[in-house]
Amino acid sequence: MQPRLQRRIQRYGWDLAAPVYESLWQAQLAPAQAEVLACAGLSAGERVIDVACGPGIVTFEAARRVLPGGSVLGVDLSGRMVAAAQERAQLTGCTGVRFERADAEKLDCIGETFDAALCVLGLMYMPHPELAIGEIRKLLRPGGRLVAAVWGERAQCGWAELFPIVDAEVASDVCPLFFRLGHQDAVARLCAGAGFSIDKHIRLASTLFYADEDSVCDAALVGGPVALAWSRLDDRARLRVRNRYLESIAPWRNGRTYRIPAEFVVVKASLPEQHCSPLKTA
């Protein structure tokens, strides 16, 4: 898939998912989010950037840790995700946090320096994740740290058949690199290639709980990475996709509920206290 097309698919797909994403995924992703925040070890007064922030779930938690005196900037490719986060900030009166729409592979527009960067379940969607890591590196002060999480190995994620099921209906690869970064030490190697030292590399087993068929399908199809493809399917194709997906996760059904195995990879990486000019990533 051409990078420009992949970015468009991600941008407009997550625009569609924005209204329901938090309600469908916050509880499911909480273990990965908590691990990232724990590894980051944020403290009052620090400046943080949250890349691929979505509606700001992690961004607001990070703000609670760095206030008073600190600040958090959340950036995301999806304008509707950013708008949802901005609205929440206004409604809650949260200070020290702000949001901007930005492509993680082109962060030159930020023009700031940060103590820490977070990227929770965003790198898998980027055409060139190595470029994003290189861009993040440029924004970090000497000694700064990056904590990133991705989904783990395909074999450890019980919902993984979702992608080929949808691909069969749209004649394209919906998310071509999704599980590549969960393989072995892929993220750690990308970070090392950008000049980071690897402090932690964690594989986190988890379980995605859903109360019934509607919630498990809505999370995957309406509020997840195939939202744009799903929006373009006719009723017959949607029924085929839904039935095939439910069949693929049937082993994890218990009565009405589903407990689907999942795995996350969390990597903490840091820069030396004195580092040279940022590496070229193009």
C-alpha positions as protocol buffer text, in pm:
chain_id: "A"
residue {
  index: 1
  type: MET
  ca { x: 0 y: 0 z: 0 }
}
residue {
  index: 2
  type: GLN
  ca { x: 127 y: 347 z: -86 }
}
residue {
  index: 3
  type: PRO
  ca { x: 217 y: 547 z: 227 }
}
residue {
  index: 4
  type: ARG
  ca { x: -4 y: 839 z: 128 }
}
residue {
  index: 5
  type: LEU
  ca { x: -304 y: 608 z: 86 }
}
residue {
  index: 6
  type: GLN
  ca { x: -231 y: 435 z: 416 }
}
residue {
  index: 7
  type: ARG
  ca { x: -226 y: 770 z: 596 }
}
residue {
  index: 8
  type: ARG
  ca { x: -557 y: 869 z: 440 }
}
residue {
  index: 9
  type: ILE
  ca { x: -715 y: 539 z: 544 }
}
residue {
  index: 10
  type: GLN
  ca { x: -593 y: 583 z: 900 }
}
residue {
  index: 11
  type: ARG
  ca { x: -689 y: 949 z: 923 }
}
residue {
  index: 12
  type: TYR
  ca { x: -1045 y: 910 z: 798 }
}
residue {
  index: 13
  type: GLY
  ca { x: -1095 y: 570 z: 961 }
}
residue {
  index: 14
  type: TRP
  ca { x: -1012 y: 708 z: 1303 }
}
residue {
  index: 15
  type: ASP
  ca { x: -1226 y: 1013 z: 1232 }
}
residue {
  index: 16
  type: LEU
  ca { x: -1518 y: 770 z: 1197 }
}
residue {
  index: 17
  type: ALA
  ca { x: -1419 y: 576 z: 1509 }
}
residue {
  index: 18
  type: ALA
  ca { x: -1369 y: 886 z: 1727 }
}
residue {
  index: 19
  type: PRO
  ca { x: -1724 y: 915 z: 1871 }
}
residue {
  index: 20
  type: VAL
  ca { x: -1724 y: 558 z: 2008 }
}
residue {
  index: 21
  type: TYR
  ca { x: -1357 y: 474 z: 2054 }
}
residue {
  index: 22
  type: GLU
  ca { x: -1322 y: 560 z: 2421 }
}
residue {
  index: 23
  type: SER
  ca { x: -1640 y: 381 z: 2529 }
}
residue {
  index: 24
  type: LEU
  ca { x: -1548 y: 66 z: 2333 }
}
residue {
  index: 25
  type: TRP
  ca { x: -1175 y: 48 z: 2406 }
}
residue {
  index: 26
  type: GLN
  ca { x: -1078 y: 229 z: 2725 }
}
residue {
  index: 27
  type: ALA
  ca { x: -1123 y: -72 z: 2953 }
}
residue {
  index: 28
  type: GLN
  ca { x: -968 y: -314 z: 2701 }
}
residue {
  index: 29
  type: LEU
  ca { x: -651 y: -108 z: 2659 }
}
residue {
  index: 30
  type: ALA
  ca { x: -612 y: -6 z: 3023 }
}
residue {
  index: 31
  type: PRO
  ca { x: -336 y: -263 z: 3102 }
}
residue {
  index: 32
  type: ALA
  ca { x: -114 y: -137 z: 2819 }
}
residue {
  index: 33
  type: GLN
  ca { x: -182 y: 225 z: 2905 }
}
residue {
  index: 34
  type: ALA
  ca { x: -103 y: 169 z: 3271 }
}
residue {
  index: 35
  type: GLU
  ca { x: 222 y: -11 z: 3186 }
}
residue {
  index: 36
  type: VAL
  ca { x: 334 y: 275 z: 2961 }
}
residue {
  index: 37
  type: LEU
  ca { x: 266 y: 534 z: 3231 }
}
residue {
  index: 38
  type: ALA
  ca { x: 443 y: 324 z: 3492 }
}
residue {
  index: 39
  type: CYS
  ca { x: 749 y: 282 z: 3271 }
}
residue {
  index: 40
  type: ALA
  ca { x: 756 y: 653 z: 3187 }
}
residue {
  index: 41
  type: GLY
  ca { x: 796 y: 747 z: 3555 }
}
residue {
  index: 42
  type: LEU
  ca { x: 661 y: 1097 z: 3495 }
}
residue {
  index: 43
  type: SER
  ca { x: 705 y: 1358 z: 3766 }
}
residue {
  index: 44
  type: ALA
  ca { x: 582 y: 1709 z: 3840 }
}
residue {
  index: 45
  type: GLY
  ca { x: 726 y: 1978 z: 3619 }
}
residue {
  index: 46
  type: GLU
  ca { x: 808 y: 1760 z: 3318 }
}
residue {
  index: 47
  type: ARG
  ca { x: 709 y: 1836 z: 2958 }
}
residue {
  index: 48
  type: VAL
  ca { x: 556 y: 1540 z: 2774 }
}
residue {
  index: 49
  type: ILE
  ca { x: 433 y: 1470 z: 2421 }
}
residue {
  index: 50
  type: ASP
  ca { x: 177 y: 1195 z: 2360 }
}
residue {
  index: 51
  type: VAL
  ca { x: 201 y: 1084 z: 1996 }
}
residue {
  index: 52
  type: ALA
  ca { x: -105 y: 921 z: 1836 }
}
residue {
  index: 53
  type: CYS
  ca { x: -299 y: 1035 z: 2141 }
}
residue {
  index: 54
  type: GLY
  ca { x: -649 y: 955 z: 2012 }
}
residue {
  index: 55
  type: PRO
  ca { x: -912 y: 1113 z: 2238 }
}
residue {
  index: 56
  type: GLY
  ca { x: -650 y: 1177 z: 2505 }
}
residue {
  index: 57
  type: ILE
  ca { x: -702 y: 887 z: 2745 }
}
residue {
  index: 58
  type: VAL
  ca { x: -330 y: 859 z: 2824 }
}
residue {
  index: 59
  type: THR
  ca { x: -268 y: 1230 z: 2771 }
}
residue {
  index: 60
  type: PHE
  ca { x: -492 y: 1331 z: 3061 }
}
residue {
  index: 61
  type: GLU
  ca { x: -340 y: 1066 z: 3288 }
}
residue {
  index: 62
  type: ALA
  ca { x: 6 y: 1195 z: 3202 }
}
residue {
  index: 63
  type: ALA
  ca { x: -105 y: 1549 z: 3284 }
}
residue {
  index: 64
  type: ARG
  ca { x: -210 y: 1442 z: 3632 }
}
residue {
  index: 65
  type: ARG
  ca { x: 143 y: 1317 z: 3692 }
}
residue {
  index: 66
  type: VAL
  ca { x: 334 y: 1621 z: 3567 }
}
residue {
  index: 67
  type: LEU
  ca { x: 118 y: 1892 z: 3720 }
}
residue {
  index: 68
  type: PRO
  ca { x: 181 y: 2131 z: 3879 }
}
residue {
  index: 69
  type: GLY
  ca { x: 445 y: 2295 z: 3667 }
}
residue {
  index: 70
  type: GLY
  ca { x: 451 y: 2050 z: 3379 }
}
residue {
  index: 71
  type: SER
  ca { x: 258 y: 2017 z: 3055 }
}
residue {
  index: 72
  type: VAL
  ca { x: 144 y: 1757 z: 2803 }
}
residue {
  index: 73
  type: LEU
  ca { x: 89 y: 1796 z: 2430 }
}
residue {
  index: 74
  type: GLY
  ca { x: -123 y: 1534 z: 2257 }
}
residue {
  index: 75
  type: VAL
  ca { x: -95 y: 1496 z: 1879 }
}
residue {
  index: 76
  type: ASP
  ca { x: -292 y: 1274 z: 1644 }
}
residue {
  index: 77
  type: LEU
  ca { x: -349 y: 1233 z: 1271 }
}
residue {
  index: 78
  type: SER
  ca { x: -727 y: 1228 z: 1318 }
}
residue {
  index: 79
  type: GLY
  ca { x: -886 y: 1569 z: 1344 }
}
residue {
  index: 80
  type: ARG
  ca { x: -1196 y: 1427 z: 1511 }
}
residue {
  index: 81
  type: MET
  ca { x: -989 y: 1250 z: 1774 }
}
residue {
  index: 82
  type: VAL
  ca { x: -812 y: 1579 z: 1849 }
}
residue {
  index: 83
  type: ALA
  ca { x: -1144 y: 1765 z: 1861 }
}
residue {
  index: 84
  type: ALA
  ca { x: -1284 y: 1511 z: 2109 }
}
residue {
  index: 85
  type: ALA
  ca { x: -978 y: 1551 z: 2331 }
}
residue {
  index: 86
  type: GLN
  ca { x: -997 y: 1931 z: 2313 }
}
residue {
  index: 87
  type: GLU
  ca { x: -1364 y: 1922 z: 2407 }
}
residue {
  index: 88
  type: ARG
  ca { x: -1291 y: 1705 z: 2709 }
}
residue {
  index: 89
  type: ALA
  ca { x: -1014 y: 1939 z: 2819 }
}
residue {
  index: 90
  type: GLN
  ca { x: -1255 y: 2233 z: 2802 }
}
residue {
  index: 91
  type: LEU
  ca { x: -1536 y: 2051 z: 2982 }
}
residue {
  index: 92
  type: THR
  ca { x: -1313 y: 1931 z: 3264 }
}
residue {
  index: 93
  type: GLY
  ca { x: -1112 y: 2249 z: 3295 }
}
residue {
  index: 94
  type: CYS
  ca { x: -791 y: 2050 z: 3272 }
}
residue {
  index: 95
  type: THR
  ca { x: -492 y: 2282 z: 3259 }
}
residue {
  index: 96
  type: GLY
  ca { x: -146 y: 2199 z: 3135 }
}
residue {
  index: 97
  type: VAL
  ca { x: -273 y: 1985 z: 2848 }
}
residue {
  index: 98
  type: ARG
  ca { x: -338 y: 2076 z: 2485 }
}
residue {
  index: 99
  type: PHE
  ca { x: -393 y: 1896 z: 2157 }
}
residue {
  index: 100
  type: GLU
  ca { x: -293 y: 1944 z: 1794 }
}
residue {
  index: 101
  type: ARG
  ca { x: -348 y: 1750 z: 1474 }
}
residue {
  index: 102
  type: ALA
  ca { x: -14 y: 1629 z: 1340 }
}
residue {
  index: 103
  type: ASP
  ca { x: 137 y: 1345 z: 1139 }
}
residue {
  index: 104
  type: ALA
  ca { x: 376 y: 1149 z: 1362 }
}
residue {
  index: 105
  type: GLU
  ca { x: 614 y: 1111 z: 1069 }
}
residue {
  index: 106
  type: LYS
  ca { x: 636 y: 1490 z: 1028 }
}
residue {
  index: 107
  type: LEU
  ca { x: 668 y: 1658 z: 1367 }
}
residue {
  index: 108
  type: ASP
  ca { x: 886 y: 1952 z: 1262 }
}
residue {
  index: 109
  type: CYS
  ca { x: 589 y: 2183 z: 1315 }
}
residue {
  index: 110
  type: ILE
  ca { x: 595 y: 2123 z: 1691 }
}
residue {
  index: 111
  type: GLY
  ca { x: 902 y: 2334 z: 1760 }
}
residue {
  index: 112
  type: GLU
  ca { x: 930 y: 2235 z: 2128 }
}
residue {
  index: 113
  type: THR
  ca { x: 1150 y: 2018 z: 2346 }
}
residue {
  index: 114
  type: PHE
  ca { x: 1018 y: 1749 z: 2580 }
}
residue {
  index: 115
  type: ASP
  ca { x: 1143 y: 1540 z: 2869 }
}
residue {
  index: 116
  type: ALA
  ca { x: 941 y: 1234 z: 2769 }
}
residue {
  index: 117
  type: ALA
  ca { x: 740 y: 1100 z: 2477 }
}
residue {
  index: 118
  type: LEU
  ca { x: 461 y: 842 z: 2487 }
}
residue {
  index: 119
  type: CYS
  ca { x: 314 y: 650 z: 2194 }
}
residue {
  index: 120
  type: VAL
  ca { x: 46 y: 399 z: 2293 }
}
residue {
  index: 121
  type: LEU
  ca { x: -73 y: 166 z: 2016 }
}
residue {
  index: 122
  type: GLY
  ca { x: 1 y: 407 z: 1735 }
}
residue {
  index: 123
  type: LEU
  ca { x: 318 y: 292 z: 1562 }
}
residue {
  index: 124
  type: MET
  ca { x: 148 y: -9 z: 1395 }
}
residue {
  index: 125
  type: TYR
  ca { x: -67 y: 222 z: 1181 }
}
residue {
  index: 126
  type: MET
  ca { x: 215 y: 433 z: 1041 }
}
residue {
  index: 127
  type: PRO
  ca { x: 360 y: 362 z: 695 }
}
residue {
  index: 128
  type: HIS
  ca { x: 713 y: 429 z: 825 }
}
residue {
  index: 129
  type: PRO
  ca { x: 727 y: 389 z: 1205 }
}
residue {
  index: 130
  type: GLU
  ca { x: 1102 y: 438 z: 1195 }
}
residue {
  index: 131
  type: LEU
  ca { x: 1042 y: 792 z: 1070 }
}
residue {
  index: 132
  type: ALA
  ca { x: 805 y: 860 z: 1358 }
}
residue {
  index: 133
  type: ILE
  ca { x: 1061 y: 740 z: 1611 }
}
residue {
  index: 134
  type: GLY
  ca { x: 1324 y: 958 z: 1446 }
}
residue {
  index: 135
  type: GLU
  ca { x: 1090 y: 1258 z: 1462 }
}
residue {
  index: 136
  type: ILE
  ca { x: 1019 y: 1192 z: 1830 }
}
residue {
  index: 137
  type: ARG
  ca { x: 1392 y: 1175 z: 1898 }
}
residue {
  index: 138
  type: LYS
  ca { x: 1438 y: 1524 z: 1756 }
}
residue {
  index: 139
  type: LEU
  ca { x: 1187 y: 1661 z: 2008 }
}
residue {
  index: 140
  type: LEU
  ca { x: 1347 y: 1508 z: 2317 }
}
residue {
  index: 141
  type: ARG
  ca { x: 1606 y: 1679 z: 2531 }
}
residue {
  index: 142
  type: PRO
  ca { x: 1935 y: 1502 z: 2606 }
}
residue {
  index: 143
  type: GLY
  ca { x: 1850 y: 1224 z: 2850 }
}
residue {
  index: 144
  type: GLY
  ca { x: 1488 y: 1224 z: 2736 }
}
residue {
  index: 145
  type: ARG
  ca { x: 1290 y: 902 z: 2717 }
}
residue {
  index: 146
  type: LEU
  ca { x: 1037 y: 737 z: 2491 }
}
residue {
  index: 147
  type: VAL
  ca { x: 785 y: 474 z: 2600 }
}
residue {
  index: 148
  type: ALA
  ca { x: 596 y: 303 z: 2319 }
}
residue {
  index: 149
  type: ALA
  ca { x: 340 y: 22 z: 2315 }
}
residue {
  index: 150
  type: VAL
  ca { x: 222 y: -188 z: 2022 }
}
residue {
  index: 151
  type: TRP
  ca { x: 5 y: -497 z: 1987 }
}
residue {
  index: 152
  type: GLY
  ca { x: 209 y: -815 z: 2024 }
}
residue {
  index: 153
  type: GLU
  ca { x: 248 y: -1130 z: 1819 }
}
residue {
  index: 154
  type: ARG
  ca { x: -37 y: -1220 z: 1584 }
}
residue {
  index: 155
  type: ALA
  ca { x: -59 y: -1569 z: 1738 }
}
residue {
  index: 156
  type: GLN
  ca { x: -116 y: -1417 z: 2083 }
}
residue {
  index: 157
  type: CYS
  ca { x: -402 y: -1190 z: 1972 }
}
residue {
  index: 158
  type: GLY
  ca { x: -724 y: -1387 z: 1940 }
}
residue {
  index: 159
  type: TRP
  ca { x: -897 y: -1121 z: 1729 }
}
residue {
  index: 160
  type: ALA
  ca { x: -623 y: -1118 z: 1461 }
}
residue {
  index: 161
  type: GLU
  ca { x: -838 y: -1277 z: 1188 }
}
residue {
  index: 162
  type: LEU
  ca { x: -1029 y: -950 z: 1168 }
}
residue {
  index: 163
  type: PHE
  ca { x: -787 y: -810 z: 909 }
}
residue {
  index: 164
  type: PRO
  ca { x: -796 y: -1091 z: 650 }
}
residue {
  index: 165
  type: ILE
  ca { x: -1174 y: -1117 z: 692 }
}
residue {
  index: 166
  type: VAL
  ca { x: -1218 y: -748 z: 605 }
}
residue {
  index: 167
  type: ASP
  ca { x: -943 y: -756 z: 341 }
}
residue {
  index: 168
  type: ALA
  ca { x: -1140 y: -1023 z: 153 }
}
residue {
  index: 169
  type: GLU
  ca { x: -1430 y: -780 z: 113 }
}
residue {
  index: 170
  type: VAL
  ca { x: -1239 y: -466 z: 14 }
}
residue {
  index: 171
  type: ALA
  ca { x: -964 y: -622 z: -203 }
}
residue {
  index: 172
  type: SER
  ca { x: -686 y: -439 z: -23 }
}
residue {
  index: 173
  type: ASP
  ca { x: -463 y: -474 z: 279 }
}
residue {
  index: 174
  type: VAL
  ca { x: -647 y: -281 z: 550 }
}
residue {
  index: 175
  type: CYS
  ca { x: -351 y: -250 z: 784 }
}
residue {
  index: 176
  type: PRO
  ca { x: -43 y: -405 z: 621 }
}
residue {
  index: 177
  type: LEU
  ca { x: 213 y: -368 z: 900 }
}
residue {
  index: 178
  type: PHE
  ca { x: -9 y: -418 z: 1203 }
}
residue {
  index: 179
  type: PHE
  ca { x: 156 y: -723 z: 1363 }
}
residue {
  index: 180
  type: ARG
  ca { x: 503 y: -669 z: 1221 }
}
residue {
  index: 181
  type: LEU
  ca { x: 600 y: -447 z: 1512 }
}
residue {
  index: 182
  type: GLY
  ca { x: 482 y: -705 z: 1765 }
}
residue {
  index: 183
  type: HIS
  ca { x: 730 y: -960 z: 1633 }
}
residue {
  index: 184
  type: GLN
  ca { x: 1031 y: -1032 z: 1855 }
}
residue {
  index: 185
  type: ASP
  ca { x: 1216 y: -706 z: 1936 }
}
residue {
  index: 186
  type: ALA
  ca { x: 1102 y: -503 z: 1634 }
}
residue {
  index: 187
  type: VAL
  ca { x: 1019 y: -184 z: 1825 }
}
residue {
  index: 188
  type: ALA
  ca { x: 1334 y: -203 z: 2034 }
}
residue {
  index: 189
  type: ARG
  ca { x: 1543 y: -237 z: 1718 }
}
residue {
  index: 190
  type: LEU
  ca { x: 1377 y: 67 z: 1563 }
}
residue {
  index: 191
  type: CYS
  ca { x: 1446 y: 269 z: 1876 }
}
residue {
  index: 192
  type: ALA
  ca { x: 1809 y: 154 z: 1888 }
}
residue {
  index: 193
  type: GLY
  ca { x: 1848 y: 246 z: 1524 }
}
residue {
  index: 194
  type: ALA
  ca { x: 1737 y: 600 z: 1606 }
}
residue {
  index: 195
  type: GLY
  ca { x: 2002 y: 638 z: 1877 }
}
residue {
  index: 196
  type: PHE
  ca { x: 1809 y: 528 z: 2186 }
}
residue {
  index: 197
  type: SER
  ca { x: 1929 y: 292 z: 2456 }
}
residue {
  index: 198
  type: ILE
  ca { x: 1675 y: 25 z: 2546 }
}
residue {
  index: 199
  type: ASP
  ca { x: 1585 y: 29 z: 2915 }
}
residue {
  index: 200
  type: LYS
  ca { x: 1288 y: -210 z: 2918 }
}
residue {
  index: 201
  type: HIS
  ca { x: 1125 y: -453 z: 2676 }
}
residue {
  index: 202
  type: ILE
  ca { x: 806 y: -605 z: 2816 }
}
residue {
  index: 203
  type: ARG
  ca { x: 555 y: -854 z: 2674 }
}
residue {
  index: 204
  type: LEU
  ca { x: 227 y: -808 z: 2851 }
}
residue {
  index: 205
  type: ALA
  ca { x: -39 y: -1080 z: 2825 }
}
residue {
  index: 206
  type: SER
  ca { x: -393 y: -949 z: 2861 }
}
residue {
  index: 207
  type: THR
  ca { x: -758 y: -1036 z: 2803 }
}
residue {
  index: 208
  type: LEU
  ca { x: -1015 y: -832 z: 2612 }
}
residue {
  index: 209
  type: PHE
  ca { x: -1354 y: -869 z: 2781 }
}
residue {
  index: 210
  type: TYR
  ca { x: -1680 y: -806 z: 2597 }
}
residue {
  index: 211
  type: ALA
  ca { x: -2030 y: -847 z: 2733 }
}
residue {
  index: 212
  type: ASP
  ca { x: -2195 y: -975 z: 2414 }
}
residue {
  index: 213
  type: GLU
  ca { x: -2179 y: -1009 z: 2034 }
}
residue {
  index: 214
  type: ASP
  ca { x: -2274 y: -647 z: 1970 }
}
residue {
  index: 215
  type: SER
  ca { x: -1999 y: -503 z: 2189 }
}
residue {
  index: 216
  type: VAL
  ca { x: -1727 y: -732 z: 2052 }
}
residue {
  index: 217
  type: CYS
  ca { x: -1825 y: -653 z: 1693 }
}
residue {
  index: 218
  type: ASP
  ca { x: -1867 y: -280 z: 1749 }
}
residue {
  index: 219
  type: ALA
  ca { x: -1521 y: -256 z: 1904 }
}
residue {
  index: 220
  type: ALA
  ca { x: -1355 y: -434 z: 1614 }
}
residue {
  index: 221
  type: LEU
  ca { x: -1557 y: -296 z: 1324 }
}
residue {
  index: 222
  type: VAL
  ca { x: -1698 y: 44 z: 1422 }
}
residue {
  index: 223
  type: GLY
  ca { x: -1447 y: 175 z: 1676 }
}
residue {
  index: 224
  type: GLY
  ca { x: -1127 y: 12 z: 1556 }
}
residue {
  index: 225
  type: PRO
  ca { x: -870 y: 3 z: 1276 }
}
residue {
  index: 226
  type: VAL
  ca { x: -1107 y: -117 z: 1001 }
}
residue {
  index: 227
  type: ALA
  ca { x: -1373 y: 151 z: 1059 }
}
residue {
  index: 228
  type: LEU
  ca { x: -1328 y: 313 z: 718 }
}
residue {
  index: 229
  type: ALA
  ca { x: -1354 y: -17 z: 529 }
}
residue {
  index: 230
  type: TRP
  ca { x: -1657 y: -114 z: 738 }
}
residue {
  index: 231
  type: SER
  ca { x: -1831 y: 215 z: 657 }
}
residue {
  index: 232
  type: ARG
  ca { x: -1806 y: 138 z: 285 }
}
residue {
  index: 233
  type: LEU
  ca { x: -1947 y: -215 z: 294 }
}
residue {
  index: 234
  type: ASP
  ca { x: -2305 y: -285 z: 193 }
}
residue {
  index: 235
  type: ASP
  ca { x: -2543 y: -473 z: 423 }
}
residue {
  index: 236
  type: ARG
  ca { x: -2464 y: -815 z: 276 }
}
residue {
  index: 237
  type: ALA
  ca { x: -2090 y: -768 z: 307 }
}
residue {
  index: 238
  type: ARG
  ca { x: -2131 y: -642 z: 664 }
}
residue {
  index: 239
  type: LEU
  ca { x: -2327 y: -951 z: 757 }
}
residue {
  index: 240
  type: ARG
  ca { x: -2059 y: -1176 z: 606 }
}
residue {
  index: 241
  type: VAL
  ca { x: -1781 y: -993 z: 790 }
}
residue {
  index: 242
  type: ARG
  ca { x: -1967 y: -995 z: 1120 }
}
residue {
  index: 243
  type: ASN
  ca { x: -2048 y: -1368 z: 1098 }
}
residue {
  index: 244
  type: ARG
  ca { x: -1694 y: -1464 z: 995 }
}
residue {
  index: 245
  type: TYR
  ca { x: -1544 y: -1254 z: 1272 }
}
residue {
  index: 246
  type: LEU
  ca { x: -1772 y: -1406 z: 1534 }
}
residue {
  index: 247
  type: GLU
  ca { x: -1678 y: -1752 z: 1406 }
}
residue {
  index: 248
  type: SER
  ca { x: -1308 y: -1666 z: 1437 }
}
residue {
  index: 249
  type: ILE
  ca { x: -1343 y: -1565 z: 1803 }
}
residue {
  index: 250
  type: ALA
  ca { x: -1590 y: -1841 z: 1897 }
}
residue {
  index: 251
  type: PRO
  ca { x: -1325 y: -2032 z: 2100 }
}
residue {
  index: 252
  type: TRP
  ca { x: -1326 y: -1746 z: 2350 }
}
residue {
  index: 253
  type: ARG
  ca { x: -1700 y: -1721 z: 2394 }
}
residue {
  index: 254
  type: ASN
  ca { x: -1849 y: -1818 z: 2730 }
}
residue {
  index: 255
  type: GLY
  ca { x: -2226 y: -1789 z: 2725 }
}
residue {
  index: 256
  type: ARG
  ca { x: -2294 y: -1437 z: 2601 }
}
residue {
  index: 257
  type: THR
  ca { x: -1953 y: -1296 z: 2696 }
}
residue {
  index: 258
  type: TYR
  ca { x: -1614 y: -1305 z: 2525 }
}
residue {
  index: 259
  type: ARG
  ca { x: -1270 y: -1318 z: 2684 }
}
residue {
  index: 260
  type: ILE
  ca { x: -1025 y: -1284 z: 2398 }
}
residue {
  index: 261
  type: PRO
  ca { x: -651 y: -1326 z: 2458 }
}
residue {
  index: 262
  type: ALA
  ca { x: -426 y: -1037 z: 2362 }
}
residue {
  index: 263
  type: GLU
  ca { x: -66 y: -932 z: 2395 }
}
residue {
  index: 264
  type: PHE
  ca { x: 104 y: -594 z: 2410 }
}
residue {
  index: 265
  type: VAL
  ca { x: 470 y: -503 z: 2374 }
}
residue {
  index: 266
  type: VAL
  ca { x: 598 y: -207 z: 2576 }
}
residue {
  index: 267
  type: VAL
  ca { x: 943 y: -59 z: 2518 }
}
residue {
  index: 268
  type: LYS
  ca { x: 1113 y: 210 z: 2723 }
}
residue {
  index: 269
  type: ALA
  ca { x: 1410 y: 376 z: 2555 }
}
residue {
  index: 270
  type: SER
  ca { x: 1625 y: 673 z: 2652 }
}
residue {
  index: 271
  type: LEU
  ca { x: 1877 y: 911 z: 2501 }
}
residue {
  index: 272
  type: PRO
  ca { x: 2218 y: 977 z: 2653 }
}
residue {
  index: 273
  type: GLU
  ca { x: 2249 y: 1291 z: 2860 }
}
residue {
  index: 274
  type: GLN
  ca { x: 2466 y: 1439 z: 2585 }
}
residue {
  index: 275
  type: HIS
  ca { x: 2379 y: 1325 z: 2237 }
}
residue {
  index: 276
  type: CYS
  ca { x: 2479 y: 1431 z: 1890 }
}
residue {
  index: 277
  type: SER
  ca { x: 2258 y: 1575 z: 1619 }
}
residue {
  index: 278
  type: PRO
  ca { x: 1948 y: 1369 z: 1536 }
}
residue {
  index: 279
  type: LEU
  ca { x: 2002 y: 1083 z: 1296 }
}
residue {
  index: 280
  type: LYS
  ca { x: 1874 y: 1120 z: 945 }
}
residue {
  index: 281
  type: THR
  ca { x: 1562 y: 912 z: 896 }
}
residue {
  index: 282
  type: ALA
  ca { x: 1497 y: 967 z: 529 }
}
